């Protein structure tokens, strides 16, 4: 039996509850940082990553395990994960809007010939 050298992989394998609590604290921390600096694209990107990893890696995985035995609990976990995904999308769109000022025009599809250009953010 081989185990990854990564401490995170070892913790995930041997202490999943600890790992879940660790990720909960990480997403709470990044959320607080984003509240203090809402236009920080790096923080927004980190928020997308952390929220998505937590929602898929813990909530959806747990929902898939329990849904056959307790459908309502599984659906509740999926709904909680969905809220994290919505927040991740919000962070992602805010970061894109910062880097591409014309993103709303492009994403609306109103102008098929429109070319999305990075904003001048020096």
C-alpha positions in Angstrom: 0.0 0.0 0.0 1.4 3.3 -1.1 0.4 6.7 0.2 1.1 10.1 -1.3 3.9 12.1 0.3 1.6 15.0 0.5 0.5 15.8 4.1 -2.9 16.8 2.8 -3.4 13.5 1.1 -2.4 11.6 4.3 -4.8 13.7 6.4 -7.6 13.3 3.9 -7.2 9.5 4.0 -6.7 9.1 7.8 -8.5 12.0 9.3 -11.4 13.0 7.0 -13.4 14.8 9.7 -10.3 16.9 10.6 -9.7 17.6 6.9 -13.3 18.7 6.4 -13.1 21.1 9.4 -9.8 22.4 8.1 -11.4 23.2 4.7 -14.4 24.8 6.5 -12.0 27.2 8.3 -10.2 27.9 5.1 -13.3 29.0 3.2 -14.5 31.0 6.2 -11.1 32.8 6.2 -11.0 33.5 2.5 -14.6 34.8 2.7 -13.5 37.2 5.4 -10.5 38.3 3.4 -12.7 38.9 0.3 -15.1 41.0 2.4 -12.2 43.2 3.4 -10.7 43.4 -0.1 -13.6 42.6 -2.6 -11.7 43.6 -5.7 -8.6 41.5 -5.1 -8.6 39.1 -8.0 -6.1 36.7 -6.4 -8.4 36.3 -3.4 -11.4 35.9 -5.6 -9.6 33.1 -7.6 -8.6 31.5 -4.3 -12.2 31.7 -3.2 -13.4 29.9 -6.3 -10.9 27.2 -5.8 -11.5 26.7 -2.1 -15.3 26.8 -2.3 -15.4 24.4 -5.3 -12.9 21.9 -3.7 -14.9 21.9 -0.4 -18.3 21.5 -2.1 -17.2 18.7 -4.4 -14.7 17.0 -2.1 -16.8 16.9 1.0 -20.4 17.9 0.6 -21.2 16.2 -2.7 -19.2 13.2 -1.8 -21.0 12.9 1.5 -24.4 13.5 -0.3 -23.6 10.7 -2.7 -22.8 8.3 0.1 -26.0 9.0 2.2 -28.6 9.6 -0.5 -29.5 5.9 -0.9 -30.1 5.5 2.8 -31.5 8.9 3.6 -32.8 10.8 0.5 -33.7 14.0 2.3 -30.3 14.3 4.0 -28.6 13.7 0.7 -30.7 16.4 -1.0 -30.0 18.8 1.9 -26.2 18.3 1.4 -26.6 18.8 -2.3 -28.4 22.0 -1.7 -25.7 23.2 0.7 -23.1 22.4 -1.9 -25.1 24.3 -4.5 -25.0 27.4 -2.4 -21.2 27.1 -2.2 -21.1 26.7 -6.0 -23.2 29.8 -6.4 -20.8 31.8 -4.2 -17.8 30.4 -6.2 -19.5 31.5 -9.5 -20.0 35.0 -7.9 -16.4 35.2 -7.0 -15.3 34.0 -10.4 -17.5 36.5 -12.2 -16.3 39.4 -10.0 -12.7 38.5 -10.9 -13.5 38.3 -14.6 -15.4 41.6 -14.5 -12.4 43.2 -12.9 -10.0 41.9 -15.6 -12.4 42.2 -18.5 -14.5 45.3 -18.2 -16.6 44.4 -21.2 -17.4 40.9 -19.9 -21.1 41.7 -19.3 -21.5 42.6 -23.0 -19.6 39.5 -24.1 -21.5 37.1 -21.8 -24.9 38.5 -22.8 -24.2 37.4 -26.4 -26.0 40.5 -27.7 -23.1 41.3 -30.0 -21.9 38.1 -31.8 -18.9 40.0 -33.3 -17.7 41.4 -29.9 -14.1 40.4 -28.9 -13.4 40.3 -25.2 -10.2 42.3 -24.4 -8.4 42.4 -21.1 -8.9 45.7 -19.1 -6.0 48.0 -18.6 -5.5 47.5 -14.9 -2.0 48.8 -14.2 
